[in-house]
Structures are given as structure tokens and as C-alpha cells.
Amino acid sequence: MMIIPLVNIILHRQSRCQRKNWIFLIVICISLLLSMLFPVRIADGLEFDFKYIPVFIAFFYIKPRYGLIVIGFLISVTFIVEIDKVLLTIINYFIISILFFSVYKRYHKSKLPFKLFTGIIFYLLIFGTRSIYLIQIGYIEDIPHLLSFSAISIVTLSAIIYLIEMNKLHVIMMEQLKNADKLNAISQLAASIAHEIRNPMTTIRGFLQLMKDEKNLTSNQGMFISLSLEELDRTHHIINDFLSLARPSSPLTESIPLSKIIFDTADFMRPYAVMSNVNIILNVEDNLLIAGNINECKQLFINVIKNGIEAMPNGGNLEIIAFQQSHLAIVEINDDGIGLSPLQLKQLGQPYYSTKTKGTGLGLMITFDIIKRMKGDYEISSTENEGTSFKITFPM
């Protein structure tokens, strides 16, 4: 069974491996096969094995469909090794699958103690059914064997879950450390050269403006000057983004009328939306109040709304929903644009990564940083060619 977490750790280090899930599935099936071929045999013809553990890991640590593949493999091996137990195996794992599906989403949103508790509780159900079976066939004296084997199984499953979860945490921390290093490098770069870049840019822009007003320019020369001015403006925005990252966070915290901020930002972005043939739809509750810096909050929503509009090159609807749920203020910004692939979704917010041709990736990076400073949380879900949903949660 310890092959499973070992391979999981190795695969997580192989960032370029495209078939991690299938490799992990094969290893899990090999562990399952070994467990079934070499069970613990005791008196009276009773056997115990670890086949529940690979099924649990495949279901919760790859995907449910892979868990069903492992169950299918288990039933196939049972058909070859112990054909008289096929029907019982099918019934048992049909029930287990239903239980697994019922807690799958909550399992992935929960912390380690809940995950350990879930694995143990499900195994205790198996222990209970096996105990009832032994009592019915008159093998009460074998219950201590079952008890000791179940204790070993629970320890084994708990160890595997713990090792996999610690590995996931380690990978996340390494990614955060890499991003922190990139952010630190960007901040130092911005602070050291932004001012030096701005001075010559201002001079160049001034001369180009003077040249643009000349009457003897050809149409091509006028076009070249206009393009140069546009690119200078874009460079100016990029420098501002760099400076936003380098600037220390404001210690000022005030009460922010979230509802009003959303309405004001939507009105501010509406002309840009009209130019892109996008209709902004608002469904915002009144009197939503949160804490933070009001200017940063405005910048946050401008960035997200602008991204939503630009994700719909052929026009569409951008829906902004804001409401209170318990002690939280929830804002959802939904577009029906081009959407994102799972790989693009994973890379969002990294410096220099952008799905836009002329993007730098700094806008979303600043957005995520502002949400973090306001003690908020965010969740992005997207489907290619269907749209993206950006959900932001703030404490009231």
C-alpha cells in the first residue's frame, strides 16, 4: 500500500508529465492486485485484504470515474480468483460508490482531520458488516482477528491520506514561494527603473504629439505616429501595474459601501462595454458593507469587469450579482465569453501569464493581492466557449 503515496509524491514532482492520472491509476491497480493475490489467511478459511484502500484513493485522489474503473478491475479479478464472491463484491462496492459520491465535493473542500475521519468512518462500516457476517456463520472467535486487521487497515489508510495531503500542501507552498520570488523581483525592478523609464517616455510622447499636429504628414506617417502613441500609452499602463505591485499595501481600513462601489464601477465601465457590444446586468443587494481600502476595492472590480468584457470579443452579457449570505458578502461576475481551459485556469494570476495578446498577467495578480489584503477569498470556474464565473467573498 505504501507504493501509492510514494508514486503520488514522485508524480507531483514531474510537472511536465501529461498522463499523471493514468500512471497513478495503473499503480493503484497493481497495489490492488497484489493485495488480492496475497491476502491475510487465518483459520476457518477466512481471508482479509486491503482492497478497500486503493478504491478509496482512486476515487478521492484522482477522480470518481477512475474510482469506478478500479472497482471494475476489482470485480474482474474477483471473478477470476473467487467467483463465488462476485455478487457480494458488486453489492458492497455499489453501496460504497454511492456513499463516496455523496461526500466527494465536501471531502475536497475540507481539511485533513475531516478527510481522515471520512476514511475511517467508511472503513468502520465495512468492519461492522464483516462482524455481522462472522456472527451469522458462527465464527465469533475470529472477531479479534478481524479487529486487529481492521486496526492495521485504518492505520494504513490514515498514513496514505496523510502522506498524500502533506505532499499536496508541500507542492502548494512551493508554488506560493515561486510566485513570491517573482513578485519580489517585479517589485524591485519596478521601484528601481520605473521613474527612469517614465522620463524619456514623456519626452518621446511630447515630440510625437507635436509631430501629429503637422499638416504636411502623409496618411501613413499619421498612422505610424498614432500607433506609436497607443503603444506608449500601453507601456505607461504596464509601468503603473508594476508600481501597483511595488507599492506597499495601504494600512488604511475603512467601511466600504460595497453596493455603491459596484454600481459606480459598472457605470464607469459601461462606455467601454458598449464599445465592445457587451450588456452589463446588475443584480445587487443594498447596504452591503465590508472593510478595506476603497480605492483598492474600485481597482479590483475595474480589473475583473474589464477582463470579463474583453473575454467577449463578439459581445454578450456581463452579469454582476452581489448578496449577503450569513456573515459574508458574495459578489459573482459572470460572462458568456470564450472561457478558459483547465490549464489556463490553473495559471491565472501568475506574472507574465495572460490569455490576451498584449496582456502581462499583472492585472489579475494585483486583483488577487487586493482580495487577500481585504481578507477575502475568490473562486474562478470556467468552461471553454461557454463563459467564466468569478466569485469573490468578503467578510461583512
VOPAGU-2260 file (C-alpha; in pm, 1 decimal, decimal comma):
REM VOPAGU-2260
SITE   aa  ch    i         X         Y         Z
SITE  MET   A    0       0,0       0,0       0,0
SITE  MET   A    1     292,4     236,8      62,1
SITE  ILE   A    2     367,0     222,2    -311,7
SITE  ILE   A    3      62,8     450,6    -357,7
SITE  PRO   A    4     182,2     763,0    -167,0
SITE  LEU   A    5     539,5     711,2    -291,2
SITE  VAL   A    6     430,6     722,7    -657,2
SITE  ASN   A    7     197,0    1014,5    -580,6
SITE  ILE   A    8     492,6    1215,7    -447,0
SITE  ILE   A    9     709,8    1127,1    -748,5
SITE  LEU   A   10     435,8    1218,0    -999,3
SITE  HIS   A   11     375,5    1556,5    -833,7
SITE  ARG   A   12     742,1    1639,4    -892,2
SITE  GLN   A   13     706,3    1565,1   -1264,4
SITE  SER   A   14     538,3    1887,3   -1377,2
SITE  ARG   A   15     569,9    1801,6   -1747,8
SITE  CYS   A   16     410,3    1457,5   -1721,7
SITE  GLN   A   17      83,8    1464,2   -1920,9
SITE  ARG   A   18     -50,4    1125,8   -1806,4
SITE  LYS   A   19     -15,9    1150,1   -1429,2
SITE  ASN   A   20    -368,1    1024,9   -1359,4
SITE  TRP   A   21    -331,2     715,2   -1576,2
SITE  ILE   A   22       9,9     628,7   -1430,5
SITE  PHE   A   23    -128,5     670,7   -1078,4
SITE  LEU   A   24    -431,4     458,1   -1173,1
SITE  ILE   A   25    -208,1     175,9   -1301,7
SITE  VAL   A   26      -3,6     181,7    -978,7
SITE  ILE   A   27    -323,4     170,3    -771,6
SITE  CYS   A   28    -449,4    -127,7    -973,8
SITE  ILE   A   29    -114,7    -306,8    -921,3
SITE  SER   A   30    -141,3    -245,5    -544,1
SITE  LEU   A   31    -499,4    -375,2    -550,6
SITE  LEU   A   32    -397,1    -686,5    -745,2
SITE  LEU   A   33    -109,2    -764,4    -506,2
SITE  SER   A   34    -338,8    -719,4    -208,7
SITE  MET   A   35    -597,7    -960,4    -354,1
SITE  LEU   A   36    -338,8   -1220,3    -461,2
SITE  PHE   A   37    -165,1   -1219,6    -121,1
SITE  PRO   A   38    -436,4   -1177,9     143,3
SITE  VAL   A   39    -400,1   -1246,4     515,5
SITE  ARG   A   40    -524,3   -1603,3     565,8
SITE  ILE   A   41    -636,9   -1723,7     906,6
SITE  ALA   A   42    -811,7   -2034,6    1036,4
SITE  ASP   A   43   -1154,0   -2149,2     907,1
SITE  GLY   A   44   -1067,8   -2037,5     551,8
SITE  LEU   A   45   -1117,7   -1665,8     626,7
SITE  GLU   A   46    -916,3   -1408,5     433,2
SITE  PHE   A   47    -860,8   -1033,8     475,6
SITE  ASP   A   48    -705,2    -790,4     230,2
SITE  PHE   A   49    -657,1    -417,2     169,8
SITE  LYS   A   50    -869,2    -381,8    -145,7
SITE  TYR   A   51   -1083,2    -103,2       6,4
SITE  ILE   A   52    -781,5     131,5      30,9
SITE  PRO   A   53    -690,3     151,4    -343,6
SITE  VAL   A   54   -1058,4     208,9    -428,3
SITE  PHE   A   55   -1080,7     494,6    -176,7
SITE  ILE   A   56    -757,9     660,1    -301,4
SITE  ALA   A   57    -853,6     631,7    -669,8
SITE  PHE   A   58   -1198,2     777,1    -603,7
SITE  PHE   A   59   -1091,1    1073,6    -391,7
SITE  TYR   A   60    -738,7    1145,1    -516,3
SITE  ILE   A   61    -777,5    1103,6    -890,9
SITE  LYS   A   62   -1144,1    1133,2    -995,1
SITE  PRO   A   63   -1465,4     937,4    -928,6
SITE  ARG   A   64   -1460,2     782,9   -1276,6
SITE  TYR   A   65   -1113,2     642,3   -1204,5
SITE  GLY   A   66   -1250,8     501,9    -878,9
SITE  LEU   A   67   -1522,1     324,7   -1079,8
SITE  ILE   A   68   -1252,6     185,2   -1313,8
SITE  VAL   A   69   -1069,1      42,8   -1008,4
SITE  ILE   A   70   -1395,9    -111,5    -881,9
SITE  GLY   A   71   -1446,9    -267,6   -1227,0
SITE  PHE   A   72   -1092,2    -406,2   -1212,1
SITE  LEU   A   73   -1157,7    -539,0    -859,2
SITE  ILE   A   74   -1473,6    -718,8    -972,3
SITE  SER   A   75   -1288,7    -867,9   -1272,6
SITE  VAL   A   76   -1010,9   -1005,3   -1050,2
SITE  THR   A   77   -1269,6   -1138,7    -803,5
SITE  PHE   A   78   -1442,4   -1316,0   -1092,9
SITE  ILE   A   79   -1113,7   -1493,8   -1174,2
SITE  VAL   A   80    -989,3   -1559,9    -817,6
SITE  GLU   A   81   -1311,1   -1611,5    -615,7
SITE  ILE   A   82   -1608,5   -1639,7    -848,3
SITE  ASP   A   83   -1844,6   -1727,7    -561,3
SITE  LYS   A   84   -1790,2   -1379,0    -407,4
SITE  VAL   A   85   -1858,4   -1174,7    -723,5
SITE  LEU   A   86   -2221,6   -1090,9    -641,4
SITE  LEU   A   87   -2137,0    -990,4    -283,0
SITE  THR   A   88   -1847,8    -772,3    -408,7
SITE  ILE   A   89   -2072,8    -598,6    -662,3
SITE  ILE   A   90   -2336,1    -521,5    -397,0
SITE  ASN   A   91   -2077,2    -398,5    -142,4
SITE  TYR   A   92   -1895,1    -165,9    -380,2
SITE  PHE   A   93   -2216,9     -38,5    -536,0
SITE  ILE   A   94   -2317,3      83,0    -189,2
SITE  ILE   A   95   -1965,8     217,4    -123,5
SITE  SER   A   96   -1972,7     410,5    -455,1
SITE  ILE   A   97   -2299,1     581,2    -358,8
SITE  LEU   A   98   -2150,8     680,8     -21,2
SITE  PHE   A   99   -1834,3     808,2    -188,3
SITE  PHE   A  100   -2031,2    1018,8    -437,9
SITE  SER   A  101   -2237,6    1168,8    -153,9
SITE  VAL   A  102   -1931,5    1316,3      23,2
SITE  TYR   A  103   -1695,7    1372,3    -273,4
SITE  LYS   A  104   -1740,6    1752,3    -303,1
SITE  ARG   A  105   -1731,0    1812,5      72,2
SITE  TYR   A  106   -1422,6    1590,7     103,0
SITE  HIS   A  107   -1220,6    1809,3    -133,7
SITE  LYS   A  108   -1328,9    2131,2      37,6
SITE  SER   A  109   -1244,4    2002,5     386,0
SITE  LYS   A  110    -923,8    1988,7     586,9
SITE  LEU   A  111    -711,2    1689,1     680,4
SITE  PRO   A  112    -895,9    1587,2    1002,7
SITE  PHE   A  113   -1227,6    1555,2     815,3
SITE  LYS   A  114   -1060,2    1351,3     539,3
SITE  LEU   A  115    -906,8    1112,4     791,6
SITE  PHE   A  116   -1240,3    1089,4     972,4
SITE  THR   A  117   -1422,8    1011,2     644,0
SITE  GLY   A  118   -1183,8     730,3     551,1
SITE  ILE   A  119   -1205,6     577,2     898,8
SITE  ILE   A  120   -1587,9     601,4     922,7
SITE  PHE   A  121   -1633,7     429,0     586,0
SITE  TYR   A  122   -1396,4     152,9     690,3
SITE  LEU   A  123   -1581,4     107,3    1020,4
SITE  LEU   A  124   -1895,6      37,2     816,1
SITE  ILE   A  125   -1705,8    -243,5     640,9
SITE  PHE   A  126   -1584,1    -369,2     979,9
SITE  GLY   A  127   -1944,8    -371,9    1102,8
SITE  THR   A  128   -2077,2    -573,0     806,8
SITE  ARG   A  129   -1789,6    -823,1     836,8
SITE  SER   A  130   -1855,6    -864,8    1210,1
SITE  ILE   A  131   -2223,8    -935,0    1143,6
SITE  TYR   A  132   -2123,3   -1189,8     875,8
SITE  LEU   A  133   -1886,2   -1371,9    1116,5
SITE  ILE   A  134   -2151,9   -1382,9    1387,7
SITE  GLN   A  135   -2409,6   -1522,1    1143,9
SITE  ILE   A  136   -2183,6   -1806,4    1028,3
SITE  GLY   A  137   -2079,6   -1886,7    1385,9
SITE  TYR   A  138   -1718,9   -1764,3    1373,0
SITE  ILE   A  139   -1738,9   -1533,6    1675,7
SITE  GLU   A  140   -1392,2   -1642,0    1789,9
SITE  ASP   A  141   -1244,5   -1485,6    1472,8
SITE  ILE   A  142   -1370,7   -1135,6    1556,3
SITE  PRO   A  143   -1043,1   -1048,3    1742,4
SITE  HIS   A  144    -855,9   -1129,8    1416,5
SITE  LEU   A  145   -1093,0    -901,0    1228,1
SITE  LEU   A  146   -1047,6    -630,1    1490,7
SITE  SER   A  147    -666,3    -639,0    1471,4
SITE  PHE   A  148    -668,6    -646,9    1091,1
SITE  SER   A  149    -914,9    -354,6    1078,0
SITE  ALA   A  150    -690,2    -152,7    1310,6
SITE  ILE   A  151    -394,8    -213,6    1074,4
SITE  SER   A  152    -612,2    -117,7     774,7
SITE  ILE   A  153    -722,3     207,4     940,3
SITE  VAL   A  154    -362,5     298,2    1030,9
SITE  THR   A  155    -251,5     219,3     673,3
SITE  LEU   A  156    -529,9     425,1     512,1
SITE  SER   A  157    -467,4     715,1     752,0
SITE  ALA   A  158     -94,5     708,9     675,3
SITE  ILE   A  159    -158,9     715,3     298,4
SITE  ILE   A  160    -409,1    1003,4     325,1
SITE  TYR   A  161    -170,3    1196,3     549,6
SITE  LEU   A  162     128,9    1149,6     315,9
SITE  ILE   A  163     -70,1    1248,0       4,8
SITE  GLU   A  164    -220,4    1554,9     177,5
SITE  MET   A  165     119,7    1665,5     310,8
SITE  ASN   A  166     264,2    1628,0     -38,0
SITE  LYS   A  167     -18,7    1842,5    -183,0
SITE  LEU   A  168      45,6    2105,4      84,1
SITE  HIS   A  169     417,7    2099,6       8,6
SITE  VAL   A  170     353,6    2147,9    -366,3
SITE  ILE   A  171     117,4    2441,3    -295,7
SITE  MET   A  172     373,6    2602,0     -65,3
SITE  MET   A  173     645,8    2561,9    -330,7
SITE  GLU   A  174     419,8    2731,4    -589,4
SITE  GLN   A  175     345,7    3014,8    -348,3
SITE  LEU   A  176     717,6    3053,6    -279,0
SITE  LYS   A  177     793,2    3072,1    -652,5
SITE  ASN   A  178     521,8    3333,5    -702,4
SITE  ALA   A  179     651,9    3530,8    -403,8
SITE  ASP   A  180    1000,6    3528,7    -555,9
SITE  LYS   A  181     860,7    3651,2    -888,9
SITE  LEU   A  182     658,3    3922,5    -715,0
SITE  ASN   A  183     964,0    4033,0    -517,8
SITE  ALA   A  184    1170,7    4050,9    -836,7
SITE  ILE   A  185     897,9    4253,3   -1011,2
SITE  SER   A  186     868,0    4489,8    -713,7
SITE  GLN   A  187    1241,7    4556,4    -704,8
SITE  LEU   A  188    1251,3    4605,2   -1081,5
SITE  ALA   A  189     956,8    4845,5   -1073,0
SITE  ALA   A  190    1093,1    5051,2    -786,8
SITE  SER   A  191    1437,1    5085,7    -945,5
SITE  ILE   A  192    1361,9    5165,2   -1311,2
SITE  ALA   A  193    1000,6    5288,0   -1343,9
SITE  HIS   A  194    1096,3    5650,5   -1279,9
SITE  GLU   A  195    1390,5    5629,4   -1522,3
SITE  ILE   A  196    1165,4    5488,1   -1797,2
SITE  ARG   A  197     890,4    5744,5   -1748,8
SITE  ASN   A  198    1112,7    6048,6   -1811,2
SITE  PRO   A  199    1224,4    5957,8   -2166,8
SITE  MET   A  200     873,2    5826,6   -2242,1
SITE  THR   A  201     724,6    6165,5   -2153,3
SITE  THR   A  202     974,4    6339,1   -2382,9
SITE  ILE   A  203     907,3    6098,1   -2670,9
SITE  ARG   A  204     532,1    6133,6   -2629,2
SITE  GLY   A  205     557,3    6512,3   -2633,9
SITE  PHE   A  206     754,4    6515,3   -2958,4
SITE  LEU   A  207     514,2    6266,3   -3118,9
SITE  GLN   A  208     217,2    6484,1   -3021,7
SITE  LEU   A  209     386,2    6783,7   -3185,2
SITE  MET   A  210     460,4    6582,6   -3499,1
SITE  LYS   A  211      99,8    6458,9   -3513,6
SITE  ASP   A  212     -21,8    6818,4   -3542,7
SITE  GLU   A  213     194,0    6882,0   -3850,4
SITE  LYS   A  214     -12,7    6945,6   -4165,2
SITE  ASN   A  215     236,7    6802,8   -4416,3
SITE  LEU   A  216     220,7    6443,8   -4286,9
SITE  THR   A  217     121,3    6164,4   -4522,5
SITE  SER   A  218    -156,4    5925,8   -4415,5
SITE  ASN   A  219      99,2    5651,2   -4342,6
SITE  GLN   A  220     310,5    5883,2   -4126,9
SITE  GLY   A  221      -0,9    5988,0   -3932,0
SITE  MET   A  222     -93,5    5623,8   -3879,8
SITE  PHE   A  223     258,2    5536,4   -3757,9
SITE  ILE   A  224     255,0    5823,1   -3508,2
SITE  SER   A  225     -91,3    5721,9   -3378,4
SITE  LEU   A  226      26,4    5362,0   -3333,1
SITE  SER   A  227     338,8    5482,0   -3152,8
SITE  LEU   A  228     127,6    5693,5   -2915,3
SITE  GLU   A  229    -102,5    5394,5   -2845,0
SITE  GLU   A  230     195,6    5173,0   -2764,7
SITE  LEU   A  231     342,6    5442,1   -2537,7
SITE  ASP   A  232       9,5    5459,5   -2353,3
SITE  ARG   A  233      10,0    5081,3   -2316,4
SITE  THR   A  234     364,7    5093,6   -2181,4
SITE  HIS   A  235     251,6    5362,1   -1937,5
SITE  HIS   A  236     -26,3    5131,6   -1809,9
SITE  ILE   A  237     219,3    4842,9   -1769,7
SITE  ILE   A  238     452,2    5065,3   -1564,7
SITE  ASN   A  239     155,4    5164,4   -1346,6
SITE  ASP   A  240      81,9    4795,4   -1291,4
SITE  PHE   A  241     443,7    4736,8   -1189,9
SITE  LEU   A  242     424,3    5027,5    -946,8
SITE  SER   A  243      97,3    4893,3    -801,2
SITE  LEU   A  244     280,0    4570,1    -720,0
SITE  ALA   A  245     581,8    4750,5    -577,0
SITE  ARG   A  246     378,4    4995,5    -370,8
SITE  PRO   A  247     335,5    4876,9      -9,5
SITE  SER   A  248     -20,3    4793,0      87,5
SITE  SER   A  249    -216,2    5076,1     239,3
SITE  PRO   A  250    -271,7    5041,5     615,8
SITE  LEU   A  251    -591,9    5245,1     582,1
SITE  THR   A  252    -900,3    5037,1     653,5
SITE  GLU   A  253   -1243,8    5189,9     629,9
SITE  SER   A  254   -1605,7    5088,5     591,3
SITE  ILE   A  255   -1671,9    5035,1     219,5
SITE  PRO   A  256   -2028,3    5062,1      80,0
SITE  LEU   A  257   -1984,6    4761,1    -147,4
SITE  SER   A  258   -2320,4    4802,5    -323,2
SITE  LYS   A  259   -2241,3    5162,8    -420,0
SITE  ILE   A  260   -1887,5    5073,2    -532,6
SITE  ILE   A  261   -2025,7    4804,9    -766,8
SITE  PHE   A  262   -2286,7    5042,9    -915,1
SITE  ASP   A  263   -2027,1    5320,6    -961,1
SITE  THR   A  264   -1773,0    5085,3   -1119,6
SITE  ALA   A  265   -2035,2    4939,2   -1353,5
SITE  ASP   A  266   -2134,9    5291,2   -1465,0
SITE  PHE   A  267   -1767,9    5378,8   -1515,0
SITE  MET   A  268   -1708,3    5068,3   -1730,3
SITE  ARG   A  269   -2036,7    5089,5   -1925,7
SITE  PRO   A  270   -1899,6    5303,0   -2214,9
SITE  TYR   A  271   -1615,7    5052,6   -2260,9
SITE  ALA   A  272   -1874,5    4771,1   -2254,8
SITE  VAL   A  273   -2092,3    4947,7   -2516,8
SITE  MET   A  274   -1789,2    4979,0   -2746,6
SITE  SER   A  275   -1746,0    4600,4   -2717,9
SITE  ASN   A  276   -2121,2    4533,7   -2763,9
SITE  VAL   A  277   -2146,6    4400,0   -2407,7
SITE  ASN   A  278   -2452,8    4449,5   -2189,0
SITE  ILE   A  279   -2384,3    4487,5   -1814,9
SITE  ILE   A  280   -2663,9    4340,1   -1598,7
SITE  LEU   A  281   -2674,3    4427,2   -1226,0
SITE  ASN   A  282   -2844,8    4232,6    -950,7
SITE  VAL   A  283   -2702,2    4387,4    -633,4
SITE  GLU   A  284   -2848,2    4391,3    -282,0
SITE  ASP   A  285   -2847,0    4723,4     -98,2
SITE  ASN   A  286   -2645,9    4812,6     212,5
SITE  LEU   A  287   -2360,5    4564,5     172,1
SITE  LEU   A  288   -2071,9    4690,4     388,1
SITE  ILE   A  289   -1719,2    4548,9     402,4
SITE  ALA   A  290   -1383,7    4667,7     541,6
SITE  GLY   A  291   -1080,7    4766,8     337,2
SITE  ASN   A  292    -932,5    5039,1     121,5
SITE  ILE   A  293   -1194,7    5198,9    -103,6
SITE  ASN   A  294    -954,0    5283,3    -389,5
SITE  GLU   A  295    -812,4    4931,3    -396,6
SITE  CYS   A  296   -1167,3    4792,7    -394,8
SITE  LYS   A  297   -1254,5    5003,3    -702,7
SITE  GLN   A  298    -937,6    4887,4    -878,2
SITE  LEU   A  299   -1026,9    4526,3    -801,0
SITE  PHE   A  300   -1370,5    4547,1    -966,8
SITE  ILE   A  301   -1243,4    4750,9   -1263,3
SITE  ASN   A  302    -985,1    4478,7   -1335,0
SITE  VAL   A  303   -1235,6    4192,1   -1312,8
SITE  ILE   A  304   -1511,0    4367,5   -1513,0
SITE  LYS   A  305   -1258,6    4473,2   -1780,9
SITE  ASN   A  306   -1139,7    4112,5   -1812,9
SITE  GLY   A  307   -1499,8    3993,7   -1842,9
SITE  ILE   A  308   -1574,3    4244,6   -2120,9
SITE  GLU   A  309   -1255,3    4156,8   -2310,2
SITE  ALA   A  310   -1344,0    3786,3   -2287,5
SITE  MET   A  311   -1644,8    3856,3   -2516,1
SITE  PRO   A  312   -1498,9    3981,6   -2847,0
SITE  ASN   A  313   -1832,5    3921,8   -3020,9
SITE  GLY   A  314   -2038,5    4085,9   -2747,3
SITE  GLY   A  315   -2265,9    3930,6   -2487,0
SITE  ASN   A  316   -2390,5    3977,0   -2131,3
SITE  LEU   A  317   -2183,3    4050,8   -1822,7
SITE  GLU   A  318   -2385,1    3978,0   -1508,8
SITE  ILE   A  319   -2283,9    4116,8   -1169,7
SITE  ILE   A  320   -2459,0    3966,0    -867,4
SITE  ALA   A  321   -2395,4    4075,8    -507,8
SITE  PHE   A  322   -2573,2    3949,6    -197,8
SITE  GLN   A  323   -2527,6    3874,4     170,1
SITE  GLN   A  324   -2505,0    3515,4     291,1
SITE  SER   A  325   -2471,8    3474,7     666,6
SITE  HIS   A  326   -2175,6    3698,2     767,1
SITE  LEU   A  327   -2032,7    3711,7     414,7
SITE  ALA   A  328   -2075,2    3947,4     118,9
SITE  ILE   A  329   -2061,8    3749,5    -206,0
SITE  VAL   A  330   -2001,8    3904,7    -547,8
SITE  GLU   A  331   -2032,7    3699,1    -866,5
SITE  ILE   A  332   -1920,7    3837,0   -1203,7
SITE  ASN   A  333   -2032,2    3608,7   -1487,0
SITE  ASP   A  334   -1961,6    3642,2   -1858,5
SITE  ASP   A  335   -2057,5    3425,7   -2155,2
SITE  GLY   A  336   -1727,9    3472,3   -2336,6
SITE  ILE   A  337   -1459,4    3243,3   -2474,8
SITE  GLY   A  338   -1389,9    3076,2   -2138,6
SITE  LEU   A  339   -1069,3    2914,1   -2017,6
SITE  SER   A  340    -919,0    2567,3   -2033,7
SITE  PRO   A  341    -827,6    2389,9   -1705,3
SITE  LEU   A  342    -456,9    2462,0   -1775,1
SITE  GLN   A  343    -523,4    2834,3   -1833,9
SITE  LEU   A  344    -736,7    2845,7   -1520,1
SITE  LYS   A  345    -453,2    2698,4   -1314,8
SITE  GLN   A  346    -202,2    2958,8   -1439,7
SITE  LEU   A  347    -420,2    3266,5   -1386,8
SITE  GLY   A  348    -260,8    3532,6   -1168,6
SITE  GLN   A  349      96,6    3432,4   -1241,2
SITE  PRO   A  350     321,5    3718,6   -1355,8
SITE  TYR   A  351     378,6    3736,1   -1732,0
SITE  TYR   A  352      96,3    3488,4   -1798,3
SITE  SER   A  353    -202,7    3626,4   -1987,1
SITE  THR   A  354    -460,6    3488,5   -2229,6
SITE  LYS   A  355    -469,3    3827,9   -2403,8
SITE  THR   A  356    -230,1    3905,5   -2689,9
SITE  LYS   A  357     -96,1    4223,2   -2527,9
SITE  GLY   A  358    -153,7    4125,8   -2164,2
SITE  THR   A  359     110,3    4097,1   -1892,1
SITE  GLY   A  360     -82,9    3899,4   -1630,6
SITE  LEU   A  361     -18,1    4172,1   -1373,0
SITE  GLY   A  362    -380,0    4292,2   -1358,3
SITE  LEU   A  363    -513,8    3966,7   -1212,6
SITE  MET   A  364    -207,8    3933,2    -990,6
SITE  ILE   A  365    -288,9    4274,5    -838,9
SITE  THR   A  366    -655,8    4173,1    -812,0
SITE  PHE   A  367    -576,0    3855,2    -617,2
SITE  ASP   A  368    -340,3    4051,6    -390,5
SITE  ILE   A  369    -611,9    4309,5    -312,1
SITE  ILE   A  370    -863,9    4034,3    -229,5
SITE  LYS   A  371    -609,4    3875,8       5,9
SITE  ARG   A  372    -539,0    4210,4     177,8
SITE  MET   A  373    -913,2    4260,2     230,8
SITE  LYS   A  374    -928,5    3914,0     398,0
SITE  GLY   A  375   -1146,5    3789,2     115,5
SITE  ASP   A  376   -1145,2    3474,8     -94,9
SITE  TYR   A  377   -1212,7    3401,0    -460,6
SITE  GLU   A  378   -1316,3    3111,7    -681,2
SITE  ILE   A  379   -1297,9    3102,9   -1061,5
SITE  SER   A  380   -1488,1    2848,3   -1268,8
SITE  SER   A  381   -1483,2    2842,3   -1646,2
SITE  THR   A  382   -1581,7    2633,2   -1946,3
SITE  GLU   A  383   -1430,5    2687,7   -2288,5
SITE  ASN   A  384   -1667,5    2865,3   -2531,2
SITE  GLU   A  385   -1931,6    2898,1   -2258,8
SITE  GLY   A  386   -1800,2    3161,2   -2018,8
SITE  THR   A  387   -1634,3    3232,2   -1687,9
SITE  SER   A  388   -1764,6    3294,8   -1337,2
SITE  PHE   A  389   -1554,0    3496,3   -1090,1
SITE  LYS   A  390   -1685,6    3459,8    -733,7
SITE  ILE   A  391   -1543,6    3686,7    -460,9
SITE  THR   A  392   -1627,1    3651,6     -91,6
SITE  PHE   A  393   -1565,4    3921,7     171,5
SITE  PRO   A  394   -1637,8    3920,8     545,1
SITE  MET   A  395   -1914,9    4170,3     621,2
